[in-house]
Amino acid sequence: MLRQAANESRTGHTIGIFERLIRSAERAWKRRETAKELHALTDWELRDIGIHRADIPRVVRQSDERAQDARPAASRATAGTPAQGNRVTA
């Protein structure tokens, strides 16, 4: 029984690591795509939305930070931890 619990704990930890890795790769991809789209705009279009070309890295970084802050509190609390006892009972 203890051995099974230890194996489940290791498996849950490994899954948590992979979930964080995937989430991190997805965030990096979104940052690159956002930067690429902004760099494709003309200077006039950038000015129209209120940023300068030199501001693009900062805008992308702040956008990513805001997206992280907007995640529901429950997913921030359980991010990277194995789902244990999360069943809803009526």
PyMOL Python script that loads the backbone (N, CA, C, O; Angstrom):
from pymol import cmd

cmd.read_pdbstr("""\
ATOM      1  N   MET A   1       0.824  -1.183   0.000  1.00  0.00           N
ATOM      2  CA  MET A   1       0.000   0.000   0.000  1.00  0.00           C
ATOM      3  C   MET A   1       0.874   1.255   0.000  1.00  0.00           C
ATOM      4  O   MET A   1       0.606   2.194  -0.749  1.00  0.00           O
ATOM      5  N   LEU A   2       1.908   1.278   0.826  1.00  0.00           N
ATOM      6  CA  LEU A   2       2.812   2.423   0.856  1.00  0.00           C
ATOM      7  C   LEU A   2       3.566   2.555  -0.461  1.00  0.00           C
ATOM      8  O   LEU A   2       3.781   3.661  -0.958  1.00  0.00           O
ATOM      9  N   ARG A   3       3.963   1.421  -1.015  1.00  0.00           N
ATOM     10  CA  ARG A   3       4.672   1.446  -2.287  1.00  0.00           C
ATOM     11  C   ARG A   3       3.780   2.020  -3.379  1.00  0.00           C
ATOM     12  O   ARG A   3       4.245   2.810  -4.201  1.00  0.00           O
ATOM     13  N   GLN A   4       2.507   1.639  -3.402  1.00  0.00           N
ATOM     14  CA  GLN A   4       1.566   2.147  -4.393  1.00  0.00           C
ATOM     15  C   GLN A   4       1.386   3.652  -4.220  1.00  0.00           C
ATOM     16  O   GLN A   4       1.354   4.384  -5.209  1.00  0.00           O
ATOM     17  N   ALA A   5       1.269   4.119  -2.992  1.00  0.00           N
ATOM     18  CA  ALA A   5       1.106   5.550  -2.734  1.00  0.00           C
ATOM     19  C   ALA A   5       2.349   6.307  -3.189  1.00  0.00           C
ATOM     20  O   ALA A   5       2.232   7.392  -3.758  1.00  0.00           O
ATOM     21  N   ALA A   6       3.529   5.757  -2.949  1.00  0.00           N
ATOM     22  CA  ALA A   6       4.773   6.406  -3.371  1.00  0.00           C
ATOM     23  C   ALA A   6       4.852   6.475  -4.893  1.00  0.00           C
ATOM     24  O   ALA A   6       5.266   7.495  -5.444  1.00  0.00           O
ATOM     25  N   ASN A   7       4.460   5.401  -5.577  1.00  0.00           N
ATOM     26  CA  ASN A   7       4.467   5.395  -7.042  1.00  0.00           C
ATOM     27  C   ASN A   7       3.480   6.405  -7.600  1.00  0.00           C
ATOM     28  O   ASN A   7       3.788   7.108  -8.563  1.00  0.00           O
ATOM     29  N   GLU A   8       2.285   6.486  -6.998  1.00  0.00           N
ATOM     30  CA  GLU A   8       1.291   7.457  -7.451  1.00  0.00           C
ATOM     31  C   GLU A   8       1.788   8.882  -7.241  1.00  0.00           C
ATOM     32  O   GLU A   8       1.555   9.757  -8.075  1.00  0.00           O
ATOM     33  N   SER A   9       2.473   9.111  -6.125  1.00  0.00           N
ATOM     34  CA  SER A   9       3.013  10.441  -5.837  1.00  0.00           C
ATOM     35  C   SER A   9       4.067  10.825  -6.876  1.00  0.00           C
ATOM     36  O   SER A   9       4.064  11.948  -7.379  1.00  0.00           O
ATOM     37  N   ARG A  10       4.966   9.894  -7.196  1.00  0.00           N
ATOM     38  CA  ARG A  10       5.988  10.150  -8.218  1.00  0.00           C
ATOM     39  C   ARG A  10       5.366  10.390  -9.577  1.00  0.00           C
ATOM     40  O   ARG A  10       5.789  11.286 -10.308  1.00  0.00           O
ATOM     41  N   THR A  11       4.365   9.597  -9.921  1.00  0.00           N
ATOM     42  CA  THR A  11       3.679   9.754 -11.201  1.00  0.00           C
ATOM     43  C   THR A  11       3.005  11.114 -11.265  1.00  0.00           C
ATOM     44  O   THR A  11       3.103  11.804 -12.280  1.00  0.00           O
ATOM     45  N   GLY A  12       2.322  11.508 -10.197  1.00  0.00           N
ATOM     46  CA  GLY A  12       1.665  12.814 -10.153  1.00  0.00           C
ATOM     47  C   GLY A  12       2.665  13.940 -10.271  1.00  0.00           C
ATOM     48  O   GLY A  12       2.399  14.938 -10.941  1.00  0.00           O
ATOM     49  N   HIS A  13       3.817  13.795  -9.626  1.00  0.00           N
ATOM     50  CA  HIS A  13       4.865  14.819  -9.704  1.00  0.00           C
ATOM     51  C   HIS A  13       5.408  14.927 -11.125  1.00  0.00           C
ATOM     52  O   HIS A  13       5.630  16.028 -11.629  1.00  0.00           O
ATOM     53  N   THR A  14       5.621  13.781 -11.767  1.00  0.00           N
ATOM     54  CA  THR A  14       6.120  13.773 -13.141  1.00  0.00           C
ATOM     55  C   THR A  14       5.114  14.421 -14.081  1.00  0.00           C
ATOM     56  O   THR A  14       5.493  15.186 -14.968  1.00  0.00           O
ATOM     57  N   ILE A  15       3.840  14.120 -13.891  1.00  0.00           N
ATOM     58  CA  ILE A  15       2.802  14.732 -14.725  1.00  0.00           C
ATOM     59  C   ILE A  15       2.787  16.235 -14.501  1.00  0.00           C
ATOM     60  O   ILE A  15       2.639  17.000 -15.454  1.00  0.00           O
ATOM     61  N   GLY A  16       2.939  16.673 -13.245  1.00  0.00           N
ATOM     62  CA  GLY A  16       2.975  18.100 -12.934  1.00  0.00           C
ATOM     63  C   GLY A  16       4.125  18.798 -13.629  1.00  0.00           C
ATOM     64  O   GLY A  16       3.971  19.917 -14.120  1.00  0.00           O
ATOM     65  N   ILE A  17       5.273  18.149 -13.673  1.00  0.00           N
ATOM     66  CA  ILE A  17       6.442  18.729 -14.352  1.00  0.00           C
ATOM     67  C   ILE A  17       6.158  18.879 -15.839  1.00  0.00           C
ATOM     68  O   ILE A  17       6.456  19.921 -16.424  1.00  0.00           O
ATOM     69  N   PHE A  18       5.586  17.854 -16.455  1.00  0.00           N
ATOM     70  CA  PHE A  18       5.274  17.924 -17.881  1.00  0.00           C
ATOM     71  C   PHE A  18       4.216  18.981 -18.176  1.00  0.00           C
ATOM     72  O   PHE A  18       4.297  19.684 -19.184  1.00  0.00           O
ATOM     73  N   GLU A  19       3.222  19.092 -17.291  1.00  0.00           N
ATOM     74  CA  GLU A  19       2.204  20.121 -17.481  1.00  0.00           C
ATOM     75  C   GLU A  19       2.829  21.518 -17.440  1.00  0.00           C
ATOM     76  O   GLU A  19       2.502  22.370 -18.267  1.00  0.00           O
ATOM     77  N   ARG A  20       3.723  21.751 -16.486  1.00  0.00           N
ATOM     78  CA  ARG A  20       4.400  23.056 -16.390  1.00  0.00           C
ATOM     79  C   ARG A  20       5.273  23.303 -17.612  1.00  0.00           C
ATOM     80  O   ARG A  20       5.330  24.422 -18.121  1.00  0.00           O
ATOM     81  N   LEU A  21       5.951  22.264 -18.084  1.00  0.00           N
ATOM     82  CA  LEU A  21       6.797  22.388 -19.264  1.00  0.00           C
ATOM     83  C   LEU A  21       5.971  22.750 -20.492  1.00  0.00           C
ATOM     84  O   LEU A  21       6.350  23.629 -21.266  1.00  0.00           O
ATOM     85  N   ILE A  22       4.852  22.075 -20.665  1.00  0.00           N
ATOM     86  CA  ILE A  22       3.965  22.351 -21.799  1.00  0.00           C
ATOM     87  C   ILE A  22       3.395  23.763 -21.687  1.00  0.00           C
ATOM     88  O   ILE A  22       3.357  24.499 -22.673  1.00  0.00           O
ATOM     89  N   ARG A  23       2.954  24.140 -20.489  1.00  0.00           N
ATOM     90  CA  ARG A  23       2.405  25.483 -20.281  1.00  0.00           C
ATOM     91  C   ARG A  23       3.460  26.557 -20.573  1.00  0.00           C
ATOM     92  O   ARG A  23       3.154  27.587 -21.173  1.00  0.00           O
ATOM     93  N   SER A  24       4.678  26.314 -20.152  1.00  0.00           N
ATOM     94  CA  SER A  24       5.762  27.263 -20.388  1.00  0.00           C
ATOM     95  C   SER A  24       6.064  27.387 -21.883  1.00  0.00           C
ATOM     96  O   SER A  24       6.263  28.491 -22.388  1.00  0.00           O
ATOM     97  N   ALA A  25       6.098  26.261 -22.583  1.00  0.00           N
ATOM     98  CA  ALA A  25       6.345  26.289 -24.029  1.00  0.00           C
ATOM     99  C   ALA A  25       5.220  27.011 -24.756  1.00  0.00           C
ATOM    100  O   ALA A  25       5.468  27.754 -25.705  1.00  0.00           O
ATOM    101  N   GLU A  26       3.986  26.796 -24.317  1.00  0.00           N
ATOM    102  CA  GLU A  26       2.848  27.468 -24.933  1.00  0.00           C
ATOM    103  C   GLU A  26       2.924  28.985 -24.714  1.00  0.00           C
ATOM    104  O   GLU A  26       2.656  29.760 -25.633  1.00  0.00           O
ATOM    105  N   ARG A  27       3.284  29.401 -23.510  1.00  0.00           N
ATOM    106  CA  ARG A  27       3.427  30.838 -23.230  1.00  0.00           C
ATOM    107  C   ARG A  27       4.521  31.454 -24.092  1.00  0.00           C
ATOM    108  O   ARG A  27       4.346  32.550 -24.624  1.00  0.00           O
ATOM    109  N   ALA A  28       5.649  30.759 -24.233  1.00  0.00           N
ATOM    110  CA  ALA A  28       6.749  31.272 -25.052  1.00  0.00           C
ATOM    111  C   ALA A  28       6.312  31.397 -26.507  1.00  0.00           C
ATOM    112  O   ALA A  28       6.645  32.374 -27.177  1.00  0.00           O
ATOM    113  N   TRP A  29       5.564  30.405 -26.997  1.00  0.00           N
ATOM    114  CA  TRP A  29       5.076  30.449 -28.372  1.00  0.00           C
ATOM    115  C   TRP A  29       4.149  31.646 -28.573  1.00  0.00           C
ATOM    116  O   TRP A  29       4.254  32.354 -29.575  1.00  0.00           O
ATOM    117  N   LYS A  30       3.239  31.873 -27.618  1.00  0.00           N
ATOM    118  CA  LYS A  30       2.310  32.998 -27.712  1.00  0.00           C
ATOM    119  C   LYS A  30       3.060  34.337 -27.687  1.00  0.00           C
ATOM    120  O   LYS A  30       2.707  35.265 -28.415  1.00  0.00           O
ATOM    121  N   ARG A  31       4.095  34.427 -26.846  1.00  0.00           N
ATOM    122  CA  ARG A  31       4.897  35.671 -26.813  1.00  0.00           C
ATOM    123  C   ARG A  31       5.568  35.915 -28.152  1.00  0.00           C
ATOM    124  O   ARG A  31       5.562  37.040 -28.650  1.00  0.00           O
ATOM    125  N   ARG A  32       6.149  34.874 -28.743  1.00  0.00           N
ATOM    126  CA  ARG A  32       6.811  35.032 -30.049  1.00  0.00           C
ATOM    127  C   ARG A  32       5.813  35.430 -31.129  1.00  0.00           C
ATOM    128  O   ARG A  32       6.100  36.295 -31.957  1.00  0.00           O
ATOM    129  N   GLU A  33       4.636  34.797 -31.121  1.00  0.00           N
ATOM    130  CA  GLU A  33       3.614  35.125 -32.122  1.00  0.00           C
ATOM    131  C   GLU A  33       3.136  36.570 -31.970  1.00  0.00           C
ATOM    132  O   GLU A  33       2.960  37.278 -32.961  1.00  0.00           O
ATOM    133  N   THR A  34       2.929  36.999 -30.735  1.00  0.00           N
ATOM    134  CA  THR A  34       2.498  38.375 -30.490  1.00  0.00           C
ATOM    135  C   THR A  34       3.553  39.355 -30.978  1.00  0.00           C
ATOM    136  O   THR A  34       3.231  40.337 -31.647  1.00  0.00           O
ATOM    137  N   ALA A  35       4.806  39.095 -30.646  1.00  0.00           N
ATOM    138  CA  ALA A  35       5.894  39.978 -31.081  1.00  0.00           C
ATOM    139  C   ALA A  35       5.989  39.998 -32.604  1.00  0.00           C
ATOM    140  O   ALA A  35       6.185  41.056 -33.202  1.00  0.00           O
ATOM    141  N   LYS A  36       5.849  38.830 -33.230  1.00  0.00           N
ATOM    142  CA  LYS A  36       5.927  38.753 -34.689  1.00  0.00           C
ATOM    143  C   LYS A  36       4.809  39.575 -35.330  1.00  0.00           C
ATOM    144  O   LYS A  36       5.043  40.299 -36.297  1.00  0.00           O
ATOM    145  N   GLU A  37       3.596  39.461 -34.790  1.00  0.00           N
ATOM    146  CA  GLU A  37       2.468  40.213 -35.337  1.00  0.00           C
ATOM    147  C   GLU A  37       2.668  41.717 -35.161  1.00  0.00           C
ATOM    148  O   GLU A  37       2.380  42.495 -36.070  1.00  0.00           O
ATOM    149  N   LEU A  38       3.158  42.122 -33.999  1.00  0.00           N
ATOM    150  CA  LEU A  38       3.387  43.555 -33.775  1.00  0.00           C
ATOM    151  C   LEU A  38       4.501  44.089 -34.677  1.00  0.00           C
ATOM    152  O   LEU A  38       4.388  45.192 -35.212  1.00  0.00           O
ATOM    153  N   HIS A  39       5.571  43.319 -34.849  1.00  0.00           N
ATOM    154  CA  HIS A  39       6.664  43.752 -35.732  1.00  0.00           C
ATOM    155  C   HIS A  39       6.212  43.855 -37.190  1.00  0.00           C
ATOM    156  O   HIS A  39       6.800  44.604 -37.970  1.00  0.00           O
ATOM    157  N   ALA A  40       5.177  43.109 -37.557  1.00  0.00           N
ATOM    158  CA  ALA A  40       4.679  43.143 -38.938  1.00  0.00           C
ATOM    159  C   ALA A  40       3.875  44.416 -39.225  1.00  0.00           C
ATOM    160  O   ALA A  40       3.656  44.761 -40.386  1.00  0.00           O
ATOM    161  N   LEU A  41       3.436  45.112 -38.171  1.00  0.00           N
ATOM    162  CA  LEU A  41       2.662  46.343 -38.366  1.00  0.00           C
ATOM    163  C   LEU A  41       3.574  47.486 -38.822  1.00  0.00           C
ATOM    164  O   LEU A  41       4.770  47.503 -38.530  1.00  0.00           O
ATOM    165  N   THR A  42       2.990  48.423 -39.530  1.00  0.00           N
ATOM    166  CA  THR A  42       3.758  49.620 -39.935  1.00  0.00           C
ATOM    167  C   THR A  42       3.890  50.534 -38.715  1.00  0.00           C
ATOM    168  O   THR A  42       3.177  50.376 -37.725  1.00  0.00           O
ATOM    169  N   ASP A  43       4.818  51.495 -38.807  1.00  0.00           N
ATOM    170  CA  ASP A  43       4.983  52.452 -37.717  1.00  0.00           C
ATOM    171  C   ASP A  43       3.692  53.235 -37.477  1.00  0.00           C
ATOM    172  O   ASP A  43       3.349  53.545 -36.336  1.00  0.00           O
ATOM    173  N   TRP A  44       2.987  53.550 -38.550  1.00  0.00           N
ATOM    174  CA  TRP A  44       1.732  54.284 -38.414  1.00  0.00           C
ATOM    175  C   TRP A  44       0.702  53.447 -37.649  1.00  0.00           C
ATOM    176  O   TRP A  44       0.000  53.965 -36.780  1.00  0.00           O
ATOM    177  N   GLU A  45       0.612  52.147 -37.976  1.00  0.00           N
ATOM    178  CA  GLU A  45      -0.341  51.271 -37.294  1.00  0.00           C
ATOM    179  C   GLU A  45       0.014  51.116 -35.811  1.00  0.00           C
ATOM    180  O   GLU A  45      -0.866  51.091 -34.950  1.00  0.00           O
ATOM    181  N   LEU A  46       1.310  51.014 -35.532  1.00  0.00           N
ATOM    182  CA  LEU A  46       1.743  50.919 -34.139  1.00  0.00           C
ATOM    183  C   LEU A  46       1.376  52.189 -33.378  1.00  0.00           C
ATOM    184  O   LEU A  46       0.859  52.124 -32.263  1.00  0.00           O
ATOM    185  N   ARG A  47       1.646  53.347 -33.990  1.00  0.00           N
ATOM    186  CA  ARG A  47       1.283  54.617 -33.348  1.00  0.00           C
ATOM    187  C   ARG A  47      -0.217  54.692 -33.121  1.00  0.00           C
ATOM    188  O   ARG A  47      -0.671  55.225 -32.109  1.00  0.00           O
ATOM    189  N   ASP A  48      -0.981  54.162 -34.053  1.00  0.00           N
ATOM    190  CA  ASP A  48      -2.432  54.191 -33.948  1.00  0.00           C
ATOM    191  C   ASP A  48      -2.933  53.421 -32.722  1.00  0.00           C
ATOM    192  O   ASP A  48      -3.944  53.792 -32.126  1.00  0.00           O
ATOM    193  N   ILE A  49      -2.234  52.362 -32.351  1.00  0.00           N
ATOM    194  CA  ILE A  49      -2.626  51.614 -31.147  1.00  0.00           C
ATOM    195  C   ILE A  49      -1.855  52.073 -29.909  1.00  0.00           C
ATOM    196  O   ILE A  49      -1.999  51.504 -28.827  1.00  0.00           O
ATOM    197  N   GLY A  50      -1.032  53.112 -30.087  1.00  0.00           N
ATOM    198  CA  GLY A  50      -0.400  53.746 -28.939  1.00  0.00           C
ATOM    199  C   GLY A  50       0.934  53.200 -28.499  1.00  0.00           C
ATOM    200  O   GLY A  50       1.336  53.423 -27.357  1.00  0.00           O
ATOM    201  N   ILE A  51       1.639  52.487 -29.367  1.00  0.00           N
ATOM    202  CA  ILE A  51       2.974  52.009 -28.983  1.00  0.00           C
ATOM    203  C   ILE A  51       3.980  52.354 -30.069  1.00  0.00           C
ATOM    204  O   ILE A  51       3.619  52.596 -31.220  1.00  0.00           O
ATOM    205  N   HIS A  52       5.238  52.372 -29.683  1.00  0.00           N
ATOM    206  CA  HIS A  52       6.348  52.567 -30.615  1.00  0.00           C
ATOM    207  C   HIS A  52       7.017  51.217 -30.838  1.00  0.00           C
ATOM    208  O   HIS A  52       6.896  50.310 -30.015  1.00  0.00           O
ATOM    209  N   ARG A  53       7.709  51.095 -31.937  1.00  0.00           N
ATOM    210  CA  ARG A  53       8.369  49.828 -32.271  1.00  0.00           C
ATOM    211  C   ARG A  53       9.309  49.375 -31.144  1.00  0.00           C
ATOM    212  O   ARG A  53       9.400  48.182 -30.855  1.00  0.00           O
ATOM    213  N   ALA A  54       9.999  50.316 -30.515  1.00  0.00           N
ATOM    214  CA  ALA A  54      10.923  49.973 -29.431  1.00  0.00           C
ATOM    215  C   ALA A  54      10.192  49.434 -28.199  1.00  0.00           C
ATOM    216  O   ALA A  54      10.808  48.795 -27.345  1.00  0.00           O
ATOM    217  N   ASP A  55       8.887  49.688 -28.103  1.00  0.00           N
ATOM    218  CA  ASP A  55       8.098  49.239 -26.956  1.00  0.00           C
ATOM    219  C   ASP A  55       7.599  47.804 -27.098  1.00  0.00           C
ATOM    220  O   ASP A  55       7.059  47.248 -26.142  1.00  0.00           O
ATOM    221  N   ILE A  56       7.766  47.202 -28.255  1.00  0.00           N
ATOM    222  CA  ILE A  56       7.181  45.878 -28.502  1.00  0.00           C
ATOM    223  C   ILE A  56       7.607  44.835 -27.461  1.00  0.00           C
ATOM    224  O   ILE A  56       6.741  44.132 -26.941  1.00  0.00           O
ATOM    225  N   PRO A  57       8.895  44.701 -27.133  1.00  0.00           N
ATOM    226  CA  PRO A  57       9.252  43.681 -26.121  1.00  0.00           C
ATOM    227  C   PRO A  57       8.554  43.915 -24.775  1.00  0.00           C
ATOM    228  O   PRO A  57       8.109  42.963 -24.133  1.00  0.00           O
ATOM    229  N   ARG A  58       8.459  45.171 -24.351  1.00  0.00           N
ATOM    230  CA  ARG A  58       7.803  45.489 -23.088  1.00  0.00           C
ATOM    231  C   ARG A  58       6.311  45.171 -23.155  1.00  0.00           C
ATOM    232  O   ARG A  58       5.749  44.610 -22.215  1.00  0.00           O
ATOM    233  N   VAL A  59       5.678  45.528 -24.259  1.00  0.00           N
ATOM    234  CA  VAL A  59       4.245  45.279 -24.431  1.00  0.00           C
ATOM    235  C   VAL A  59       3.963  43.778 -24.401  1.00  0.00           C
ATOM    236  O   VAL A  59       3.003  43.333 -23.772  1.00  0.00           O
ATOM    237  N   VAL A  60       4.796  43.010 -25.079  1.00  0.00           N
ATOM    238  CA  VAL A  60       4.616  41.546 -25.105  1.00  0.00           C
ATOM    239  C   VAL A  60       4.794  40.975 -23.703  1.00  0.00           C
ATOM    240  O   VAL A  60       4.003  40.138 -23.269  1.00  0.00           O
ATOM    241  N   ARG A  61       5.820  41.420 -23.000  1.00  0.00           N
ATOM    242  CA  ARG A  61       6.086  40.933 -21.643  1.00  0.00           C
ATOM    243  C   ARG A  61       4.925  41.276 -20.710  1.00  0.00           C
ATOM    244  O   ARG A  61       4.471  40.426 -19.944  1.00  0.00           O
ATOM    245  N   GLN A  62       4.442  42.526 -20.773  1.00  0.00           N
ATOM    246  CA  GLN A  62       3.331  42.927 -19.908  1.00  0.00           C
ATOM    247  C   GLN A  62       2.052  42.162 -20.252  1.00  0.00           C
ATOM    248  O   GLN A  62       1.269  41.811 -19.369  1.00  0.00           O
ATOM    249  N   SER A  63       1.854  41.915 -21.529  1.00  0.00           N
ATOM    250  CA  SER A  63       0.679  41.157 -21.949  1.00  0.00           C
ATOM    251  C   SER A  63       0.722  39.749 -21.350  1.00  0.00           C
ATOM    252  O   SER A  63      -0.295  39.239 -20.880  1.00  0.00           O
ATOM    253  N   ASP A  64       1.889  39.130 -21.370  1.00  0.00           N
ATOM    254  CA  ASP A  64       2.047  37.790 -20.808  1.00  0.00           C
ATOM    255  C   ASP A  64       1.818  37.813 -19.298  1.00  0.00           C
ATOM    256  O   ASP A  64       1.172  36.915 -18.758  1.00  0.00           O
ATOM    257  N   GLU A  65       2.337  38.825 -18.619  1.00  0.00           N
ATOM    258  CA  GLU A  65       2.158  38.927 -17.172  1.00  0.00           C
ATOM    259  C   GLU A  65       0.684  39.110 -16.822  1.00  0.00           C
ATOM    260  O   GLU A  65       0.198  38.519 -15.858  1.00  0.00           O
ATOM    261  N   ARG A  66      -0.029  39.926 -17.599  1.00  0.00           N
ATOM    262  CA  ARG A  66      -1.457  40.134 -17.344  1.00  0.00           C
ATOM    263  C   ARG A  66      -2.229  38.834 -17.579  1.00  0.00           C
ATOM    264  O   ARG A  66      -3.169  38.524 -16.848  1.00  0.00           O
ATOM    265  N   ALA A  67      -1.830  38.086 -18.592  1.00  0.00           N
ATOM    266  CA  ALA A  67      -2.507  36.816 -18.863  1.00  0.00           C
ATOM    267  C   ALA A  67      -2.308  35.859 -17.690  1.00  0.00           C
ATOM    268  O   ALA A  67      -3.226  35.120 -17.335  1.00  0.00           O
ATOM    269  N   GLN A  68      -1.131  35.863 -17.092  1.00  0.00           N
ATOM    270  CA  GLN A  68      -0.875  35.007 -15.935  1.00  0.00           C
ATOM    271  C   GLN A  68      -1.722  35.433 -14.744  1.00  0.00           C
ATOM    272  O   GLN A  68      -2.259  34.589 -14.027  1.00  0.00           O
ATOM    273  N   ASP A  69      -1.841  36.740 -14.532  1.00  0.00           N
ATOM    274  CA  ASP A  69      -2.633  37.247 -13.416  1.00  0.00           C
ATOM    275  C   ASP A  69      -4.114  36.980 -13.611  1.00  0.00           C
ATOM    276  O   ASP A  69      -4.862  36.909 -12.636  1.00  0.00           O
ATOM    277  N   ALA A  70      -4.553  36.831 -14.858  1.00  0.00           N
ATOM    278  CA  ALA A  70      -5.969  36.641 -15.153  1.00  0.00           C
ATOM    279  C   ALA A  70      -6.414  35.196 -14.979  1.00  0.00           C
ATOM    280  O   ALA A  70      -7.612  34.916 -15.017  1.00  0.00           O
ATOM    281  N   ARG A  71      -5.468  34.267 -14.786  1.00  0.00           N
ATOM    282  CA  ARG A  71      -5.855  32.875 -14.589  1.00  0.00           C
ATOM    283  C   ARG A  71      -6.703  32.748 -13.340  1.00  0.00           C
ATOM    284  O   ARG A  71      -6.438  33.438 -12.355  1.00  0.00           O
ATOM    285  N   PRO A  72      -7.704  31.896 -13.343  1.00  0.00           N
ATOM    286  CA  PRO A  72      -8.528  31.706 -12.148  1.00  0.00           C
ATOM    287  C   PRO A  72      -7.682  31.292 -10.948  1.00  0.00           C
ATOM    288  O   PRO A  72      -6.695  30.571 -11.093  1.00  0.00           O
ATOM    289  N   ALA A  73      -8.068  31.746  -9.782  1.00  0.00           N
ATOM    290  CA  ALA A  73      -7.300  31.459  -8.565  1.00  0.00           C
ATOM    291  C   ALA A  73      -7.133  29.963  -8.350  1.00  0.00           C
ATOM    292  O   ALA A  73      -6.076  29.530  -7.891  1.00  0.00           O
ATOM    293  N   ALA A  74      -8.137  29.167  -8.664  1.00  0.00           N
ATOM    294  CA  ALA A  74      -8.052  27.719  -8.465  1.00  0.00           C
ATOM    295  C   ALA A  74      -6.954  27.116  -9.318  1.00  0.00           C
ATOM    296  O   ALA A  74      -6.229  26.239  -8.849  1.00  0.00           O
ATOM    297  N   SER A  75      -6.808  27.569 -10.580  1.00  0.00           N
ATOM    298  CA  SER A  75      -5.759  26.971 -11.401  1.00  0.00           C
ATOM    299  C   SER A  75      -4.382  27.479 -11.004  1.00  0.00           C
ATOM    300  O   SER A  75      -3.395  26.770 -11.201  1.00  0.00           O
ATOM    301  N   ARG A  76      -4.281  28.694 -10.448  1.00  0.00           N
ATOM    302  CA  ARG A  76      -2.982  29.167  -9.950  1.00  0.00           C
ATOM    303  C   ARG A  76      -2.588  28.360  -8.727  1.00  0.00           C
ATOM    304  O   ARG A  76      -1.416  28.024  -8.556  1.00  0.00           O
ATOM    305  N   ALA A  77      -3.554  28.046  -7.876  1.00  0.00           N
ATOM    306  CA  ALA A  77      -3.265  27.316  -6.645  1.00  0.00           C
ATOM    307  C   ALA A  77      -2.847  25.886  -6.928  1.00  0.00           C
ATOM    308  O   ALA A  77      -2.027  25.327  -6.200  1.00  0.00           O
ATOM    309  N   THR A  78      -3.400  25.286  -7.976  1.00  0.00           N
ATOM    310  CA  THR A  78      -3.100  23.879  -8.258  1.00  0.00           C
ATOM    311  C   THR A  78      -2.127  23.712  -9.410  1.00  0.00           C
ATOM    312  O   THR A  78      -1.829  22.583  -9.801  1.00  0.00           O
ATOM    313  N   ALA A  79      -1.626  24.806  -9.963  1.00  0.00           N
ATOM    314  CA  ALA A  79      -0.712  24.708 -11.110  1.00  0.00           C
ATOM    315  C   ALA A  79       0.508  23.897 -10.723  1.00  0.00           C
ATOM    316  O   ALA A  79       1.197  24.210  -9.752  1.00  0.00           O
ATOM    317  N   GLY A  80       0.765  22.858 -11.490  1.00  0.00           N
ATOM    318  CA  GLY A  80       1.946  22.046 -11.296  1.00  0.00           C
ATOM    319  C   GLY A  80       1.808  21.012 -10.188  1.00  0.00           C
ATOM    320  O   GLY A  80       2.764  20.290  -9.908  1.00  0.00           O
ATOM    321  N   THR A  81       0.643  20.920  -9.549  1.00  0.00           N
ATOM    322  CA  THR A  81       0.462  19.911  -8.519  1.00  0.00           C
ATOM    323  C   THR A  81      -0.480  18.855  -9.029  1.00  0.00           C
ATOM    324  O   THR A  81      -1.410  19.162  -9.774  1.00  0.00           O
ATOM    325  N   PRO A  82      -0.260  17.623  -8.647  1.00  0.00           N
ATOM    326  CA  PRO A  82      -1.132  16.571  -9.137  1.00  0.00           C
ATOM    327  C   PRO A  82      -2.546  16.753  -8.598  1.00  0.00           C
ATOM    328  O   PRO A  82      -2.740  17.200  -7.468  1.00  0.00           O
ATOM    329  N   ALA A  83      -3.510  16.408  -9.406  1.00  0.00           N
ATOM    330  CA  ALA A  83      -4.913  16.529  -9.008  1.00  0.00           C
ATOM    331  C   ALA A  83      -5.244  15.378  -8.080  1.00  0.00           C
ATOM    332  O   ALA A  83      -5.332  14.229  -8.512  1.00  0.00           O
ATOM    333  N   GLN A  84      -5.426  15.687  -6.802  1.00  0.00           N
ATOM    334  CA  GLN A  84      -5.778  14.661  -5.835  1.00  0.00           C
ATOM    335  C   GLN A  84      -6.999  15.154  -5.081  1.00  0.00           C
ATOM    336  O   GLN A  84      -7.004  16.267  -4.556  1.00  0.00           O
ATOM    337  N   GLY A  85      -8.004  14.348  -5.028  1.00  0.00           N
ATOM    338  CA  GLY A  85      -9.185  14.702  -4.263  1.00  0.00           C
ATOM    339  C   GLY A  85      -9.972  15.854  -4.872  1.00  0.00           C
ATOM    340  O   GLY A  85     -10.628  16.601  -4.145  1.00  0.00           O
ATOM    341  N   ASN A  86      -9.920  16.010  -6.175  1.00  0.00           N
ATOM    342  CA  ASN A  86     -10.626  17.098  -6.826  1.00  0.00           C
ATOM    343  C   ASN A  86     -11.989  16.666  -7.354  1.00  0.00           C
ATOM    344  O   ASN A  86     -12.577  17.353  -8.189  1.00  0.00           O
ATOM    345  N   ARG A  87     -12.486  15.554  -6.883  1.00  0.00           N
ATOM    346  CA  ARG A  87     -13.775  15.093  -7.365  1.00  0.00           C
ATOM    347  C   ARG A  87     -14.892  15.896  -6.707  1.00  0.00           C
ATOM    348  O   ARG A  87     -14.840  16.210  -5.518  1.00  0.00           O
ATOM    349  N   VAL A  88     -15.883  16.213  -7.493  1.00  0.00           N
ATOM    350  CA  VAL A  88     -17.036  16.925  -6.973  1.00  0.00           C
ATOM    351  C   VAL A  88     -18.081  15.899  -6.585  1.00  0.00           C
ATOM    352  O   VAL A  88     -18.469  15.051  -7.388  1.00  0.00           O
ATOM    353  N   THR A  89     -18.529  15.989  -5.348  1.00  0.00           N
ATOM    354  CA  THR A  89     -19.561  15.066  -4.906  1.00  0.00           C
ATOM    355  C   THR A  89     -20.812  15.844  -4.592  1.00  0.00           C
ATOM    356  O   THR A  89     -20.757  16.963  -4.083  1.00  0.00           O
ATOM    357  N   ALA A  90     -21.944  15.238  -4.901  1.00  0.00           N
ATOM    358  CA  ALA A  90     -23.215  15.942  -4.668  1.00  0.00           C
ATOM    359  C   ALA A  90     -23.934  15.395  -3.478  1.00  0.00           C
ATOM    360  O   ALA A  90     -25.018  15.869  -3.139  1.00  0.00           O
TER     361      ALA A  90
END
""", "prot")
cmd.dss("prot")
cmd.show_as("cartoon", "prot")
cmd.util.cbc("prot")
cmd.orient("prot")
